[in-house]
Amino acid sequence: MEEQKIYGYMRVSTREQNEDRQRIALAEAGVSEKCIYMDKQSGKDFERPVYIRLLRELDSNSVLFVKSIDRLGRNYADLNEQWRIITKEKGADIVVIDMPVLDTRREKNLLGTFMSDIILALLCYVAENERMNIKQRQAEGIAAAKERGVKFGRPSVSLPGNFEEVYEKWKKRELTLKQAARKCSLAESTFFDKAREFEKWGSLSH
């Protein structure tokens, strides 16, 4: 009988630096370092080059380990579709280390497969529903804060009274950008941005 092929998949977002916990968990599960695939990007979709390469390797004699289900993906519909591709089209098994009930090797019958699929769907739904609730609470909080007069974003730069005069001289090339910005006590980039705004609208937001 052909020896089973063991793979591991890791994902860290661009903001995350520490991948050690995932790597240690995969190693303890028996995945060799050379069979660990890792993407360093968001889990919002499955357009990930390393994951796509891994998918090509999977077949009915493969087992794919992930530390937690959110490392595989975070989008409810996409995650269910990838689970279907891996377990049904590829015929491979999936083991979610942090969630032992999500181990398709356990019950190799119709009921076992059905239970794994149902549990996955439920977990994905709960996770996505919570994310939507968090976004809704954030939106409501921002709206309430705006009603109270709280302003978001970078504070607007207060422009000196001589801006338009200096702008006209800069426009006629009587002053360089550096000289014009210095006369207005502004950063060169700020002066330039405000000049563009003035050109476009004929006025400035203070």
Buried (B, 14 or more C-beta within 10 A) or exposed (E): EEEEBBBBBBBBEEEEEEBEEBBEBBEEBEBEEEBBBBBBBEBEEBEBEBBEEBBEBBEEEBBBBBBBBBBBBBBBEBBBEBBEBBBEEBEBBBBBBEBEEBBBEEEEEEEBBEBBBEBBBEBBEEBBEEEEEEEEEEEEEEEEEEEEEEEEEEEEBEBEEEBEEBBEBBEEEEBEEEBBBBBBEBEBEBBBEBBEEBEEEEEBEE
